[in-house]
Amino acid sequence: QVQLMESGGGLVQSGGSLRLSCTTTGRTYPTYPMGWFRQAPGKEREFVAAHGWSGSVPVVADSVKGRFTVSRDGNKNILWLQMDSLKPEDTAVYFCVADGNIQRIIKDTPDYWGQGTQVTVSS
């Protein structure tokens, strides 16, 4: 089974930065599609970003374009989410996700989910 574990969340001031990481285990293709979702209190879960095979162009949600960057370290099987210029509206639990089909990630139906890591941005 594919297992995911997020880390790097925390409390930051508005305008600050955080770097989230997701470590994967299990039998996967070297570039198994992965991504990030988030869910804020009282709101529905929201797609954040996705990263597919090596050389592919990452997909980033309009709400975070220009501020968030998704990347991956294939040798160590790690997915990253660099978050800059954070806003209070970014406060949420951030989940790492994975699916053999990147389109299912983009369309909010990935097969595998991590436990989540809390990101809190103070005003």
Buried (B, 14 or more C-beta within 10 A) or exposed (E): EBEBEBBBBEEBEEEBEBEBBBBBEEEBEEBBBBBBBBBBEEEEBBBBBBBBEEEEEBBBBEBBEEBBBBEBEEEEBBBBBBBBEBBEEBBBBBBBBBBBEBEBBBEEEBEBBBEBBEBBBEE
